């Protein structure tokens, strides 16, 4: 749209995020932000599983994955102030 010059002369643009739990026919606004955005990430853990009888033969990628998951879940509570906004799910 920018390349086609559709926004020439436009001073402001507003986005709308549907919130179906609100009353029908209404729009809610608030400053600052009201809704969360989303980003996608991929974490690849490479390892070698093994037998419980010989744990030294494996480097246990499952345990590593659990540790990564648990660490991601603590980002908000341990890395941000309680007034910072973050919505995160893994």
Backbone as XML, in Angstrom:
<?xml version="1.0"?>
<chain id="A" units="angstrom">
  <residue number="1" name="UNK">
    <atom name="N" x="0.818" y="-1.193" z="0.000"/>
    <atom name="CA" x="0.000" y="0.000" z="0.000"/>
    <atom name="C" x="0.862" y="1.257" z="0.000"/>
  </residue>
  <residue number="2" name="UNK">
    <atom name="N" x="1.988" y="1.184" z="0.712"/>
    <atom name="CA" x="2.876" y="2.342" z="0.739"/>
    <atom name="C" x="3.468" y="2.577" z="-0.643"/>
  </residue>
  <residue number="3" name="UNK">
    <atom name="N" x="3.915" y="1.496" z="-1.304"/>
    <atom name="CA" x="4.493" y="1.633" z="-2.638"/>
    <atom name="C" x="3.483" y="2.167" z="-3.645"/>
  </residue>
  <residue number="4" name="UNK">
    <atom name="N" x="2.220" y="1.836" z="-3.455"/>
    <atom name="CA" x="1.173" y="2.319" z="-4.363"/>
    <atom name="C" x="0.659" y="3.696" z="-3.959"/>
  </residue>
  <residue number="5" name="UNK">
    <atom name="N" x="1.278" y="4.268" z="-2.908"/>
    <atom name="CA" x="0.967" y="5.623" z="-2.434"/>
    <atom name="C" x="-0.458" y="5.751" z="-1.880"/>
  </residue>
  <residue number="6" name="UNK">
    <atom name="N" x="-0.997" y="4.648" z="-1.394"/>
    <atom name="CA" x="-2.350" y="4.676" z="-0.830"/>
    <atom name="C" x="-2.415" y="5.475" z="0.474"/>
  </residue>
  <residue number="7" name="UNK">
    <atom name="N" x="-1.277" y="5.654" z="1.134"/>
    <atom name="CA" x="-1.286" y="6.344" z="2.416"/>
    <atom name="C" x="-0.769" y="7.772" z="2.328"/>
  </residue>
  <residue number="8" name="UNK">
    <atom name="N" x="-0.586" y="8.275" z="1.131"/>
    <atom name="CA" x="-0.180" y="9.673" z="0.989"/>
    <atom name="C" x="-1.206" y="10.576" z="1.646"/>
  </residue>
  <residue number="9" name="UNK">
    <atom name="N" x="-0.737" y="11.482" z="2.480"/>
    <atom name="CA" x="-1.631" y="12.412" z="3.154"/>
    <atom name="C" x="-2.258" y="11.851" z="4.431"/>
  </residue>
  <residue number="10" name="UNK">
    <atom name="N" x="-1.960" y="10.611" z="4.764"/>
    <atom name="CA" x="-2.513" y="10.001" z="5.977"/>
    <atom name="C" x="-1.609" y="10.351" z="7.150"/>
  </residue>
  <residue number="11" name="UNK">
    <atom name="N" x="-2.186" y="10.902" z="8.219"/>
    <atom name="CA" x="-1.411" y="11.287" z="9.390"/>
    <atom name="C" x="-1.396" y="10.214" z="10.466"/>
  </residue>
  <residue number="12" name="UNK">
    <atom name="N" x="-2.449" y="9.410" z="10.546"/>
    <atom name="CA" x="-2.545" y="8.384" z="11.580"/>
    <atom name="C" x="-3.199" y="7.135" z="11.012"/>
  </residue>
  <residue number="13" name="UNK">
    <atom name="N" x="-2.804" y="5.988" z="11.555"/>
    <atom name="CA" x="-3.409" y="4.707" z="11.190"/>
    <atom name="C" x="-3.735" y="3.979" z="12.490"/>
  </residue>
  <residue number="14" name="UNK">
    <atom name="N" x="-4.905" y="3.418" z="12.578"/>
    <atom name="CA" x="-5.329" y="2.682" z="13.762"/>
    <atom name="C" x="-5.544" y="1.219" z="13.415"/>
  </residue>
  <residue number="15" name="UNK">
    <atom name="N" x="-5.112" y="0.347" z="14.297"/>
    <atom name="CA" x="-5.359" y="-1.088" z="14.131"/>
    <atom name="C" x="-6.489" y="-1.508" z="15.049"/>
  </residue>
  <residue number="16" name="UNK">
    <atom name="N" x="-7.117" y="-2.598" z="14.725"/>
    <atom name="CA" x="-8.231" y="-3.094" z="15.528"/>
    <atom name="C" x="-8.013" y="-4.558" z="15.826"/>
  </residue>
  <residue number="17" name="UNK">
    <atom name="N" x="-8.110" y="-4.938" z="17.081"/>
    <atom name="CA" x="-7.993" y="-6.329" z="17.505"/>
    <atom name="C" x="-9.338" y="-6.743" z="18.077"/>
  </residue>
  <residue number="18" name="UNK">
    <atom name="N" x="-9.930" y="-7.743" z="17.493"/>
    <atom name="CA" x="-11.245" y="-8.194" z="17.937"/>
    <atom name="C" x="-11.163" y="-8.789" z="19.333"/>
  </residue>
  <residue number="19" name="UNK">
    <atom name="N" x="-12.072" y="-8.391" z="20.196"/>
    <atom name="CA" x="-12.156" y="-8.948" z="21.539"/>
    <atom name="C" x="-13.593" y="-9.418" z="21.754"/>
  </residue>
  <residue number="20" name="UNK">
    <atom name="N" x="-13.889" y="-10.665" z="21.405"/>
    <atom name="CA" x="-15.276" y="-11.138" z="21.398"/>
    <atom name="C" x="-15.955" y="-11.185" z="22.766"/>
  </residue>
  <residue number="21" name="UNK">
    <atom name="N" x="-15.226" y="-10.955" z="23.857"/>
    <atom name="CA" x="-15.871" y="-10.997" z="25.169"/>
    <atom name="C" x="-16.526" y="-9.667" z="25.539"/>
  </residue>
  <residue number="22" name="UNK">
    <atom name="N" x="-16.303" y="-8.616" z="24.747"/>
    <atom name="CA" x="-16.916" y="-7.315" z="25.024"/>
    <atom name="C" x="-18.369" y="-7.281" z="24.589"/>
  </residue>
  <residue number="23" name="UNK">
    <atom name="N" x="-19.080" y="-6.262" z="25.014"/>
    <atom name="CA" x="-20.481" y="-6.128" z="24.613"/>
    <atom name="C" x="-20.619" y="-5.961" z="23.095"/>
  </residue>
  <residue number="24" name="UNK">
    <atom name="N" x="-21.619" y="-6.585" z="22.522"/>
    <atom name="CA" x="-21.853" y="-6.511" z="21.082"/>
    <atom name="C" x="-22.053" y="-5.062" z="20.652"/>
  </residue>
  <residue number="25" name="UNK">
    <atom name="N" x="-21.397" y="-4.685" z="19.553"/>
    <atom name="CA" x="-21.539" y="-3.343" z="19.012"/>
    <atom name="C" x="-20.672" y="-2.303" z="19.697"/>
  </residue>
  <residue number="26" name="UNK">
    <atom name="N" x="-19.753" y="-2.732" z="20.576"/>
    <atom name="CA" x="-18.932" y="-1.754" z="21.296"/>
    <atom name="C" x="-17.460" y="-1.905" z="20.913"/>
  </residue>
  <residue number="27" name="UNK">
    <atom name="N" x="-16.705" y="-0.831" z="21.109"/>
    <atom name="CA" x="-15.265" y="-0.824" z="20.901"/>
    <atom name="C" x="-14.646" y="-0.260" z="22.171"/>
  </residue>
  <residue number="28" name="UNK">
    <atom name="N" x="-13.602" y="-0.933" z="22.670"/>
    <atom name="CA" x="-12.906" y="-0.469" z="23.865"/>
    <atom name="C" x="-11.553" y="0.091" z="23.448"/>
  </residue>
  <residue number="29" name="UNK">
    <atom name="N" x="-11.181" y="1.214" z="24.041"/>
    <atom name="CA" x="-9.872" y="1.791" z="23.779"/>
    <atom name="C" x="-9.205" y="2.090" z="25.107"/>
  </residue>
  <residue number="30" name="UNK">
    <atom name="N" x="-7.882" y="2.107" z="25.057"/>
    <atom name="CA" x="-7.126" y="2.392" z="26.265"/>
    <atom name="C" x="-5.712" y="2.781" z="25.875"/>
  </residue>
  <residue number="31" name="UNK">
    <atom name="N" x="-5.085" y="3.615" z="26.636"/>
    <atom name="CA" x="-3.694" y="3.959" z="26.426"/>
    <atom name="C" x="-2.965" y="3.707" z="27.745"/>
  </residue>
  <residue number="32" name="UNK">
    <atom name="N" x="-1.845" y="3.025" z="27.780"/>
    <atom name="CA" x="-1.128" y="2.477" z="26.638"/>
    <atom name="C" x="-1.782" y="1.196" z="26.128"/>
  </residue>
  <residue number="33" name="UNK">
    <atom name="N" x="-0.998" y="0.224" z="25.743"/>
    <atom name="CA" x="-1.473" y="-0.966" z="25.052"/>
    <atom name="C" x="-2.556" y="-1.699" z="25.834"/>
  </residue>
  <residue number="34" name="UNK">
    <atom name="N" x="-3.417" y="-2.377" z="25.068"/>
    <atom name="CA" x="-4.494" y="-3.132" z="25.694"/>
    <atom name="C" x="-4.388" y="-4.631" z="25.414"/>
  </residue>
  <residue number="35" name="UNK">
    <atom name="N" x="-3.807" y="-5.011" z="24.279"/>
    <atom name="CA" x="-3.716" y="-6.415" z="23.885"/>
    <atom name="C" x="-2.262" y="-6.780" z="23.599"/>
  </residue>
  <residue number="36" name="UNK">
    <atom name="N" x="-1.990" y="-8.054" z="23.564"/>
    <atom name="CA" x="-0.642" y="-8.539" z="23.285"/>
    <atom name="C" x="-0.492" y="-8.871" z="21.806"/>
  </residue>
  <residue number="37" name="UNK">
    <atom name="N" x="0.718" y="-8.802" z="21.319"/>
    <atom name="CA" x="1.042" y="-9.261" z="19.975"/>
    <atom name="C" x="1.610" y="-10.665" z="20.059"/>
  </residue>
  <residue number="38" name="UNK">
    <atom name="N" x="2.084" y="-11.169" z="18.963"/>
    <atom name="CA" x="2.663" y="-12.512" z="19.019"/>
    <atom name="C" x="3.908" y="-12.593" z="18.157"/>
  </residue>
  <residue number="39" name="UNK">
    <atom name="N" x="4.807" y="-13.417" z="18.579"/>
    <atom name="CA" x="6.019" y="-13.744" z="17.843"/>
    <atom name="C" x="6.226" y="-15.245" z="17.947"/>
  </residue>
  <residue number="40" name="UNK">
    <atom name="N" x="6.875" y="-15.792" z="16.967"/>
    <atom name="CA" x="7.136" y="-17.219" z="16.969"/>
    <atom name="C" x="8.633" y="-17.434" z="17.115"/>
  </residue>
  <residue number="41" name="UNK">
    <atom name="N" x="9.000" y="-18.443" z="17.848"/>
    <atom name="CA" x="10.403" y="-18.789" z="17.959"/>
    <atom name="C" x="10.538" y="-20.304" z="17.951"/>
  </residue>
  <residue number="42" name="UNK">
    <atom name="N" x="11.678" y="-20.751" z="17.519"/>
    <atom name="CA" x="11.978" y="-22.178" z="17.485"/>
    <atom name="C" x="13.313" y="-22.378" z="18.185"/>
  </residue>
  <residue number="43" name="UNK">
    <atom name="N" x="13.351" y="-23.319" z="19.085"/>
    <atom name="CA" x="14.586" y="-23.684" z="19.765"/>
    <atom name="C" x="14.854" y="-25.146" z="19.420"/>
  </residue>
  <residue number="44" name="UNK">
    <atom name="N" x="16.018" y="-25.422" z="18.866"/>
    <atom name="CA" x="16.390" y="-26.797" z="18.534"/>
    <atom name="C" x="17.429" y="-27.280" z="19.537"/>
  </residue>
  <residue number="45" name="UNK">
    <atom name="N" x="17.130" y="-28.386" z="20.161"/>
    <atom name="CA" x="18.046" y="-29.000" z="21.118"/>
    <atom name="C" x="18.491" y="-30.317" z="20.513"/>
  </residue>
  <residue number="46" name="UNK">
    <atom name="N" x="19.774" y="-30.439" z="20.301"/>
    <atom name="CA" x="20.315" y="-31.678" z="19.737"/>
    <atom name="C" x="21.018" y="-32.445" z="20.844"/>
  </residue>
  <residue number="47" name="UNK">
    <atom name="N" x="20.776" y="-33.719" z="20.891"/>
    <atom name="CA" x="21.417" y="-34.528" z="21.912"/>
    <atom name="C" x="21.278" y="-35.995" z="21.596"/>
  </residue>
  <residue number="48" name="UNK">
    <atom name="N" x="21.657" y="-36.794" z="22.553"/>
    <atom name="CA" x="21.612" y="-38.232" z="22.395"/>
    <atom name="C" x="20.975" y="-38.822" z="23.640"/>
  </residue>
  <residue number="49" name="UNK">
    <atom name="N" x="19.828" y="-39.470" z="23.432"/>
    <atom name="CA" x="19.194" y="-40.161" z="24.539"/>
    <atom name="C" x="19.910" y="-41.461" z="24.839"/>
  </residue>
  <residue number="50" name="UNK">
    <atom name="N" x="19.479" y="-42.136" z="25.851"/>
    <atom name="CA" x="20.136" y="-43.396" z="26.195"/>
    <atom name="C" x="19.317" y="-44.198" z="27.180"/>
  </residue>
  <residue number="51" name="UNK">
    <atom name="N" x="19.909" y="-45.201" z="27.688"/>
    <atom name="CA" x="19.281" y="-46.106" z="28.642"/>
    <atom name="C" x="19.544" y="-45.611" z="30.061"/>
  </residue>
  <residue number="52" name="UNK">
    <atom name="N" x="18.554" y="-45.750" z="30.923"/>
    <atom name="CA" x="18.720" y="-45.333" z="32.312"/>
    <atom name="C" x="19.794" y="-46.113" z="33.042"/>
  </residue>
  <residue number="53" name="UNK">
    <atom name="N" x="20.118" y="-47.288" z="32.532"/>
    <atom name="CA" x="21.156" y="-48.099" z="33.171"/>
    <atom name="C" x="22.560" y="-47.600" z="32.839"/>
  </residue>
  <residue number="54" name="UNK">
    <atom name="N" x="22.675" y="-46.802" z="31.745"/>
    <atom name="CA" x="23.971" y="-46.273" z="31.352"/>
    <atom name="C" x="23.859" y="-44.780" z="31.033"/>
  </residue>
  <residue number="55" name="UNK">
    <atom name="N" x="23.566" y="-43.950" z="32.032"/>
    <atom name="CA" x="23.340" y="-42.516" z="31.780"/>
    <atom name="C" x="24.558" y="-41.784" z="31.231"/>
  </residue>
  <residue number="56" name="UNK">
    <atom name="N" x="25.757" y="-42.304" z="31.466"/>
    <atom name="CA" x="26.962" y="-41.638" z="30.976"/>
    <atom name="C" x="27.086" y="-41.725" z="29.462"/>
  </residue>
  <residue number="57" name="UNK">
    <atom name="N" x="26.309" y="-42.600" z="28.833"/>
    <atom name="CA" x="26.357" y="-42.758" z="27.380"/>
    <atom name="C" x="25.422" y="-41.772" z="26.664"/>
  </residue>
  <residue number="58" name="UNK">
    <atom name="N" x="24.675" y="-40.976" z="27.408"/>
    <atom name="CA" x="23.727" y="-40.023" z="26.823"/>
    <atom name="C" x="24.037" y="-38.623" z="27.347"/>
  </residue>
  <residue number="59" name="UNK">
    <atom name="N" x="23.562" y="-37.601" z="26.626"/>
    <atom name="CA" x="23.674" y="-36.247" z="27.167"/>
    <atom name="C" x="22.298" y="-35.658" z="27.442"/>
  </residue>
  <residue number="60" name="UNK">
    <atom name="N" x="21.272" y="-36.477" z="27.423"/>
    <atom name="CA" x="19.932" y="-36.196" z="27.929"/>
    <atom name="C" x="19.277" y="-34.917" z="27.387"/>
  </residue>
  <residue number="61" name="UNK">
    <atom name="N" x="18.913" y="-34.888" z="26.104"/>
    <atom name="CA" x="18.268" y="-33.697" z="25.541"/>
    <atom name="C" x="16.881" y="-33.416" z="26.135"/>
  </residue>
  <residue number="62" name="UNK">
    <atom name="N" x="16.206" y="-34.426" z="26.647"/>
    <atom name="CA" x="14.883" y="-34.218" z="27.254"/>
    <atom name="C" x="15.010" y="-33.339" z="28.505"/>
  </residue>
  <residue number="63" name="UNK">
    <atom name="N" x="15.973" y="-33.647" z="29.349"/>
    <atom name="CA" x="16.189" y="-32.837" z="30.550"/>
    <atom name="C" x="16.565" y="-31.407" z="30.177"/>
  </residue>
  <residue number="64" name="UNK">
    <atom name="N" x="17.386" y="-31.259" z="29.162"/>
    <atom name="CA" x="17.742" y="-29.922" z="28.683"/>
    <atom name="C" x="16.497" y="-29.171" z="28.221"/>
  </residue>
  <residue number="65" name="UNK">
    <atom name="N" x="15.627" y="-29.838" z="27.475"/>
    <atom name="CA" x="14.388" y="-29.211" z="27.011"/>
    <atom name="C" x="13.513" y="-28.740" z="28.158"/>
  </residue>
  <residue number="66" name="UNK">
    <atom name="N" x="13.399" y="-29.561" z="29.200"/>
    <atom name="CA" x="12.623" y="-29.156" z="30.374"/>
    <atom name="C" x="13.227" y="-27.934" z="31.050"/>
  </residue>
  <residue number="67" name="UNK">
    <atom name="N" x="14.549" y="-27.882" z="31.120"/>
    <atom name="CA" x="15.208" y="-26.728" z="31.740"/>
    <atom name="C" x="14.968" y="-25.455" z="30.928"/>
  </residue>
  <residue number="68" name="UNK">
    <atom name="N" x="15.039" y="-25.561" z="29.607"/>
    <atom name="CA" x="14.770" y="-24.403" z="28.747"/>
    <atom name="C" x="13.333" y="-23.934" z="28.960"/>
  </residue>
  <residue number="69" name="UNK">
    <atom name="N" x="12.389" y="-24.866" z="28.957"/>
    <atom name="CA" x="10.976" y="-24.527" z="29.171"/>
    <atom name="C" x="10.785" y="-23.821" z="30.513"/>
  </residue>
  <residue number="70" name="UNK">
    <atom name="N" x="11.317" y="-24.384" z="31.567"/>
    <atom name="CA" x="11.164" y="-23.779" z="32.897"/>
    <atom name="C" x="11.781" y="-22.394" z="32.950"/>
  </residue>
  <residue number="71" name="UNK">
    <atom name="N" x="12.929" y="-22.219" z="32.315"/>
    <atom name="CA" x="13.570" y="-20.895" z="32.304"/>
    <atom name="C" x="12.728" y="-19.879" z="31.545"/>
  </residue>
  <residue number="72" name="UNK">
    <atom name="N" x="12.151" y="-20.275" z="30.410"/>
    <atom name="CA" x="11.290" y="-19.358" z="29.660"/>
    <atom name="C" x="10.079" y="-18.947" z="30.485"/>
  </residue>
  <residue number="73" name="UNK">
    <atom name="N" x="9.539" y="-19.874" z="31.260"/>
    <atom name="CA" x="8.354" y="-19.584" z="32.066"/>
    <atom name="C" x="8.649" y="-18.606" z="33.198"/>
  </residue>
  <residue number="74" name="UNK">
    <atom name="N" x="9.903" y="-18.422" z="33.558"/>
    <atom name="CA" x="10.238" y="-17.505" z="34.653"/>
    <atom name="C" x="10.691" y="-16.132" z="34.173"/>
  </residue>
  <residue number="75" name="UNK">
    <atom name="N" x="10.687" y="-15.888" z="32.865"/>
    <atom name="CA" x="11.158" y="-14.593" z="32.361"/>
    <atom name="C" x="10.390" y="-13.436" z="32.999"/>
  </residue>
  <residue number="76" name="UNK">
    <atom name="N" x="9.071" y="-13.512" z="33.021"/>
    <atom name="CA" x="8.288" y="-12.402" z="33.566"/>
    <atom name="C" x="8.533" y="-12.212" z="35.056"/>
  </residue>
  <residue number="77" name="UNK">
    <atom name="N" x="8.529" y="-13.298" z="35.818"/>
    <atom name="CA" x="8.638" y="-13.158" z="37.271"/>
    <atom name="C" x="10.052" y="-12.840" z="37.747"/>
  </residue>
  <residue number="78" name="UNK">
    <atom name="N" x="11.059" y="-13.181" z="36.966"/>
    <atom name="CA" x="12.430" y="-12.995" z="37.433"/>
    <atom name="C" x="13.243" y="-11.964" z="36.652"/>
  </residue>
  <residue number="79" name="UNK">
    <atom name="N" x="12.755" y="-11.536" z="35.508"/>
    <atom name="CA" x="13.556" y="-10.630" z="34.680"/>
    <atom name="C" x="12.923" y="-9.267" z="34.440"/>
  </residue>
  <residue number="80" name="UNK">
    <atom name="N" x="11.647" y="-9.120" z="34.767"/>
    <atom name="CA" x="10.941" y="-7.866" z="34.497"/>
    <atom name="C" x="10.368" y="-7.296" z="35.788"/>
  </residue>
  <residue number="81" name="UNK">
    <atom name="N" x="10.156" y="-5.998" z="35.783"/>
    <atom name="CA" x="9.465" y="-5.367" z="36.910"/>
    <atom name="C" x="7.992" y="-5.773" z="36.854"/>
  </residue>
  <residue number="82" name="UNK">
    <atom name="N" x="7.331" y="-5.759" z="37.988"/>
    <atom name="CA" x="5.915" y="-6.173" z="37.993"/>
    <atom name="C" x="5.012" y="-5.223" z="37.235"/>
  </residue>
  <residue number="83" name="UNK">
    <atom name="N" x="5.503" y="-4.041" z="36.879"/>
    <atom name="CA" x="4.709" y="-3.104" z="36.084"/>
    <atom name="C" x="4.928" y="-3.288" z="34.578"/>
  </residue>
  <residue number="84" name="UNK">
    <atom name="N" x="5.964" y="-4.066" z="34.201"/>
    <atom name="CA" x="6.206" y="-4.338" z="32.769"/>
    <atom name="C" x="5.150" y="-5.296" z="32.246"/>
  </residue>
  <residue number="85" name="UNK">
    <atom name="N" x="4.796" y="-5.121" z="30.984"/>
    <atom name="CA" x="3.760" y="-5.948" z="30.373"/>
    <atom name="C" x="4.407" y="-7.074" z="29.571"/>
  </residue>
  <residue number="86" name="UNK">
    <atom name="N" x="3.950" y="-8.286" z="29.815"/>
    <atom name="CA" x="4.406" y="-9.436" z="29.040"/>
    <atom name="C" x="3.364" y="-10.528" z="29.144"/>
  </residue>
  <residue number="87" name="UNK">
    <atom name="N" x="2.960" y="-11.034" z="28.017"/>
    <atom name="CA" x="2.110" y="-12.210" z="27.952"/>
    <atom name="C" x="2.903" y="-13.248" z="27.183"/>
  </residue>
  <residue number="88" name="UNK">
    <atom name="N" x="3.162" y="-14.385" z="27.799"/>
    <atom name="CA" x="4.007" y="-15.376" z="27.150"/>
    <atom name="C" x="3.497" y="-16.760" z="27.449"/>
  </residue>
  <residue number="89" name="UNK">
    <atom name="N" x="3.437" y="-17.568" z="26.420"/>
    <atom name="CA" x="3.111" y="-18.971" z="26.615"/>
    <atom name="C" x="3.992" y="-19.797" z="25.693"/>
  </residue>
  <residue number="90" name="UNK">
    <atom name="N" x="4.376" y="-20.940" z="26.152"/>
    <atom name="CA" x="5.235" y="-21.833" z="25.380"/>
    <atom name="C" x="4.471" y="-23.115" z="25.145"/>
  </residue>
</chain>
